[in-house]
């Protein structure tokens, strides 16, 4: 599945989230990064997934948070992830969001 042990994976994803947040000019503390990681993990707990999918879900949640997205849109994303049957569907969902945002 991946080359990381769970603690290493969590640290790696949380560090990436903090790096992205810093690049966006909105630093993210350790607690907030851990919260995003855990939420992403919880959203995906019904399927088998790759570490990249987990990182992409966490990154999407981070962007929603940084952009102060409406609560309804965030809830929609969460419910869509929970309805996905596998990580491929999650990836397609994230790709479709990015295509829509680019329009």
MDAnalysis code that builds the backbone (N, CA, C; Angstrom):
import MDAnalysis as mda
import numpy as np

u = mda.Universe.empty(309, n_residues=103, atom_resindex=np.repeat(np.arange(103), 3), trajectory=True)
u.add_TopologyAttr("name", ["N", "CA", "C"] * 103)
u.add_TopologyAttr("resid", np.arange(1, 104))
u.add_TopologyAttr("resname", ["UNK", "UNK", "UNK", "UNK", "UNK", "UNK", "UNK", "UNK", "UNK", "UNK", "UNK", "UNK", "UNK", "UNK", "UNK", "UNK", "UNK", "UNK", "UNK", "UNK", "UNK", "UNK", "UNK", "UNK", "UNK", "UNK", "UNK", "UNK", "UNK", "UNK", "UNK", "UNK", "UNK", "UNK", "UNK", "UNK", "UNK", "UNK", "UNK", "UNK", "UNK", "UNK", "UNK", "UNK", "UNK", "UNK", "UNK", "UNK", "UNK", "UNK", "UNK", "UNK", "UNK", "UNK", "UNK", "UNK", "UNK", "UNK", "UNK", "UNK", "UNK", "UNK", "UNK", "UNK", "UNK", "UNK", "UNK", "UNK", "UNK", "UNK", "UNK", "UNK", "UNK", "UNK", "UNK", "UNK", "UNK", "UNK", "UNK", "UNK", "UNK", "UNK", "UNK", "UNK", "UNK", "UNK", "UNK", "UNK", "UNK", "UNK", "UNK", "UNK", "UNK", "UNK", "UNK", "UNK", "UNK", "UNK", "UNK", "UNK", "UNK", "UNK", "UNK"])
u.atoms.positions = np.array([
    [0.827, -1.194, 0.000],
    [0.000, 0.000, 0.000],
    [0.869, 1.255, 0.000],
    [1.718, 1.427, 1.042],
    [2.640, 2.564, 1.030],
    [3.904, 2.201, 1.794],
    [4.905, 3.056, 1.672],
    [6.185, 2.795, 2.315],
    [6.266, 3.385, 3.709],
    [5.242, 4.035, 4.148],
    [5.240, 4.689, 5.445],
    [4.568, 3.823, 6.495],
    [5.073, 3.894, 7.727],
    [4.320, 3.337, 8.844],
    [3.290, 4.403, 9.217],
    [2.210, 4.021, 9.863],
    [1.173, 5.022, 10.177],
    [1.683, 6.299, 10.860],
    [2.561, 6.214, 11.895],
    [3.031, 7.473, 12.493],
    [3.856, 8.318, 11.506],
    [4.676, 7.657, 10.690],
    [5.464, 8.396, 9.696],
    [4.555, 9.032, 8.654],
    [3.548, 8.296, 8.219],
    [2.594, 8.819, 7.237],
    [1.885, 10.035, 7.809],
    [1.423, 9.916, 9.037],
    [0.720, 11.036, 9.663],
    [1.634, 12.252, 9.749],
    [2.857, 12.058, 10.208],
    [3.804, 13.179, 10.306],
    [4.057, 13.804, 8.943],
    [4.235, 12.969, 7.936],
    [4.511, 13.455, 6.584],
    [3.345, 14.281, 6.036],
    [2.137, 13.764, 6.182],
    [0.954, 14.482, 5.686],
    [0.743, 15.779, 6.462],
    [0.880, 15.718, 7.777],
    [0.695, 16.929, 8.577],
    [1.730, 17.984, 8.210],
    [2.974, 17.574, 7.969],
    [4.006, 18.534, 7.576],
    [3.671, 19.151, 6.225],
    [3.186, 18.324, 5.303],
    [2.790, 18.834, 3.984],
    [1.658, 19.851, 4.115],
    [0.681, 19.550, 4.963],
    [-0.423, 20.485, 5.190],
    [0.094, 21.807, 5.739],
    [1.035, 21.729, 6.675],
    [1.592, 22.945, 7.259],
    [2.392, 23.734, 6.224],
    [3.111, 23.041, 5.355],
    [3.868, 23.706, 4.295],
    [2.934, 24.424, 3.319],
    [1.851, 23.740, 2.937],
    [0.875, 24.335, 2.013],
    [0.229, 25.567, 2.655],
    [-0.167, 25.425, 3.904],
    [-0.807, 26.540, 4.610],
    [0.139, 27.740, 4.691],
    [1.405, 27.485, 4.945],
    [2.391, 28.554, 5.028],
    [2.533, 29.249, 3.671],
    [2.538, 28.457, 2.601],
    [2.616, 29.026, 1.249],
    [1.389, 29.880, 0.941],
    [0.261, 29.530, 1.550],
    [-0.964, 30.295, 1.343],
    [-1.031, 31.509, 2.277],
    [0.013, 31.675, 3.097],
    [0.070, 32.812, 4.005],
    [-0.774, 32.658, 5.250],
    [-1.149, 31.424, 5.557],
    [-1.993, 31.165, 6.733],
    [-1.404, 29.977, 7.506],
    [-0.382, 30.222, 8.329],
    [0.272, 29.119, 9.055],
    [-0.733, 28.246, 9.809],
    [-0.400, 26.964, 9.864],
    [-1.265, 25.962, 10.485],
    [-0.490, 25.329, 11.631],
    [-1.065, 25.324, 12.833],
    [-0.338, 24.728, 13.950],
    [-0.481, 23.205, 13.941],
    [0.284, 22.555, 14.805],
    [0.310, 21.089, 14.860],
    [-1.064, 20.493, 15.166],
    [-1.800, 21.135, 16.054],
    [-3.115, 20.619, 16.448],
    [-4.085, 20.668, 15.264],
    [-4.095, 21.762, 14.536],
    [-4.988, 21.902, 13.378],
    [-4.602, 20.907, 12.285],
    [-3.304, 20.715, 12.064],
    [-2.843, 19.748, 11.061],
    [-3.240, 18.331, 11.458],
    [-3.111, 18.016, 12.739],
    [-3.504, 16.685, 13.229],
    [-5.007, 16.486, 13.072],
    [-5.781, 17.541, 13.308],
    [-7.233, 17.468, 13.172],
    [-7.638, 17.180, 11.718],
    [-6.997, 17.860, 10.767],
    [-7.276, 17.623, 9.349],
    [-6.893, 16.207, 8.944],
    [-5.761, 15.737, 9.433],
    [-5.326, 14.366, 9.134],
    [-6.357, 13.371, 9.664],
    [-6.784, 13.558, 10.911],
    [-7.728, 12.634, 11.529],
    [-9.083, 12.671, 10.828],
    [-9.544, 13.849, 10.459],
    [-10.820, 13.952, 9.755],
    [-10.749, 13.215, 8.420],
    [-9.647, 13.386, 7.710],
    [-9.460, 12.706, 6.428],
    [-9.450, 11.198, 6.610],
    [-8.737, 10.750, 7.621],
    [-8.675, 9.332, 7.941],
    [-10.073, 8.786, 8.252],
    [-10.837, 9.537, 9.030],
    [-12.198, 9.123, 9.389],
    [-13.108, 9.066, 8.158],
    [-12.961, 10.046, 7.256],
    [-13.795, 10.070, 6.051],
    [-13.520, 8.861, 5.147],
    [-12.304, 8.343, 5.215],
    [-11.910, 7.235, 4.331],
    [-11.946, 5.871, 5.011],
    [-12.355, 5.814, 6.267],
    [-12.242, 4.559, 7.015],
    [-13.119, 3.421, 6.491],
    [-14.022, 3.706, 5.575],
    [-14.915, 2.677, 5.037],
    [-14.332, 1.986, 3.797],
    [-13.158, 2.453, 3.325],
    [-12.553, 1.861, 2.125],
    [-11.055, 1.623, 2.357],
    [-10.473, 0.831, 1.469],
    [-9.027, 0.675, 1.434],
    [-8.502, 1.781, 0.530],
    [-7.465, 2.486, 0.973],
    [-6.996, 3.626, 0.197],
    [-5.475, 3.734, 0.243],
    [-4.949, 4.419, -0.755],
    [-3.525, 4.702, -0.834],
    [-3.214, 5.944, 0.011],
    [-1.977, 6.065, 0.441],
    [-1.586, 7.223, 1.248],
    [-1.761, 8.526, 0.469],
    [-1.568, 8.492, -0.842],
    [-1.756, 9.692, -1.662],
    [-3.205, 10.173, -1.606],
    [-4.149, 9.241, -1.594],
    [-5.563, 9.613, -1.512],
    [-5.846, 10.298, -0.181],
    [-5.298, 9.749, 0.887],
    [-5.467, 10.358, 2.204],
    [-4.897, 11.774, 2.201],
    [-3.722, 11.944, 1.626],
    [-3.084, 13.257, 1.570],
    [-3.912, 14.232, 0.738],
    [-4.488, 13.755, -0.353],
    [-5.283, 14.636, -1.224],
    [-6.590, 15.055, -0.542],
    [-7.213, 14.144, 0.203],
    [-8.429, 14.507, 0.945],
    [-8.072, 15.561, 1.998],
    [-6.984, 15.327, 2.722],
    [-6.554, 16.283, 3.745],
    [-6.237, 17.636, 3.114],
    [-5.573, 17.632, 1.970],
    [-5.257, 18.871, 1.277],
    [-6.504, 19.611, 0.814],
    [-7.482, 18.847, 0.339],
    [-8.743, 19.461, -0.097],
    [-9.457, 20.101, 1.094],
    [-9.479, 19.403, 2.216],
    [-10.093, 19.975, 3.424],
    [-9.354, 21.240, 3.858],
    [-8.032, 21.208, 3.744],
    [-7.235, 22.383, 4.100],
    [-7.603, 23.580, 3.219],
    [-7.695, 23.356, 1.923],
    [-8.038, 24.444, 1.004],
    [-9.435, 24.984, 1.313],
    [-10.385, 24.076, 1.555],
    [-11.728, 24.534, 1.931],
    [-11.650, 25.422, 3.175],
    [-10.865, 24.989, 4.150],
    [-10.732, 25.746, 5.398],
    [-10.066, 27.095, 5.147],
    [-9.009, 27.104, 4.366],
    [-8.272, 28.344, 4.095],
    [-9.114, 29.342, 3.297],
    [-9.946, 28.827, 2.400],
    [-10.781, 29.704, 1.578],
    [-12.095, 30.068, 2.261],
    [-12.252, 29.575, 3.490],
    [-13.488, 29.841, 4.248],
    [-14.720, 29.482, 3.420],
    [-14.667, 28.273, 2.866],
    [-15.755, 27.754, 2.043],
    [-17.030, 27.649, 2.871],
    [-18.160, 27.827, 2.217],
    [-19.444, 27.711, 2.913],
    [-19.592, 26.321, 3.525],
    [-20.236, 26.273, 4.669],
    [-20.421, 25.032, 5.409],
    [-21.115, 23.975, 4.551],
    [-22.099, 24.392, 3.766],
    [-22.849, 23.439, 2.935],
    [-21.936, 22.751, 1.923],
    [-21.015, 23.504, 1.343],
    [-20.094, 22.934, 0.357],
    [-19.136, 21.947, 1.014],
    [-18.663, 22.288, 2.195],
    [-17.777, 21.392, 2.933],
    [-18.511, 20.112, 3.325],
    [-19.740, 20.246, 3.788],
    [-20.545, 19.068, 4.140],
    [-20.797, 18.201, 2.908],
    [-21.034, 18.833, 1.770],
    [-21.237, 18.096, 0.523],
    [-19.997, 17.262, 0.214],
    [-18.823, 17.874, 0.306],
    [-17.580, 17.146, 0.026],
    [-17.428, 15.960, 0.974],
    [-17.647, 16.191, 2.251],
    [-17.516, 15.104, 3.237],
    [-18.466, 13.952, 2.909],
    [-19.719, 14.286, 2.592],
    [-20.693, 13.220, 2.304],
    [-20.340, 12.490, 1.016],
    [-19.817, 13.214, 0.020],
    [-19.415, 12.565, -1.227],
    [-18.270, 11.585, -0.993],
    [-17.294, 11.977, -0.192],
    [-16.167, 11.073, 0.115],
    [-16.690, 9.814, 0.809],
    [-17.598, 9.997, 1.743],
    [-18.121, 8.845, 2.481],
    [-18.962, 7.920, 1.599],
    [-19.462, 8.420, 0.476],
    [-20.246, 7.583, -0.437],
    [-19.390, 6.865, -1.473],
    [-18.118, 7.234, -1.579],
    [-17.234, 6.605, -2.570],
    [-16.978, 5.144, -2.194],
    [-16.985, 4.285, -3.213],
    [-16.810, 2.846, -2.990],
    [-15.340, 2.440, -2.904],
    [-14.449, 3.271, -3.451],
    [-13.019, 2.947, -3.392],
    [-12.212, 4.230, -3.570],
    [-10.884, 4.093, -3.421],
    [-10.065, 5.302, -3.493],
    [-10.032, 5.905, -4.893],
    [-10.288, 5.101, -5.911],
    [-10.344, 5.636, -7.272],
    [-11.501, 6.630, -7.407],
    [-12.630, 6.307, -6.811],
    [-13.775, 7.236, -6.841],
    [-13.460, 8.521, -6.076],
    [-12.724, 8.392, -4.979],
    [-12.332, 9.576, -4.213],
    [-11.442, 10.465, -5.075],
    [-10.486, 9.843, -5.762],
    [-9.589, 10.602, -6.644],
    [-10.383, 11.308, -7.750],
    [-11.347, 10.600, -8.329],
    [-12.180, 11.206, -9.383],
    [-12.986, 12.376, -8.828],
    [-13.494, 12.235, -7.617],
    [-14.238, 13.318, -6.968],
    [-13.351, 14.548, -6.818],
    [-12.146, 14.360, -6.309],
    [-11.227, 15.484, -6.098],
    [-10.866, 16.122, -7.436],
    [-10.612, 15.304, -8.444],
    [-10.305, 15.838, -9.771],
    [-11.482, 16.651, -10.315],
    [-12.695, 16.178, -10.111],
    [-13.869, 16.891, -10.630],
    [-14.030, 18.239, -9.919],
    [-13.688, 18.314, -8.667],
    [-13.767, 19.581, -7.927],
    [-12.761, 20.571, -8.504],
    [-11.559, 20.095, -8.757],
    [-10.518, 20.973, -9.297],
    [-10.889, 21.465, -10.695],
    [-11.500, 20.606, -11.495],
    [-11.939, 21.028, -12.847],
    [-13.018, 22.093, -12.730],
    [-13.956, 21.910, -11.807],
    [-15.040, 22.877, -11.610],
    [-14.482, 24.211, -11.127],
    [-13.522, 24.159, -10.187],
    [-12.932, 25.389, -9.657],
    [-12.187, 26.158, -10.738],
    [-11.650, 25.457, -11.723],
    [-10.872, 26.113, -12.769],
    [-11.754, 26.816, -13.797],
    [-13.031, 26.455, -13.839],
    [-13.924, 27.044, -14.850],
    [-14.256, 28.497, -14.559],
])
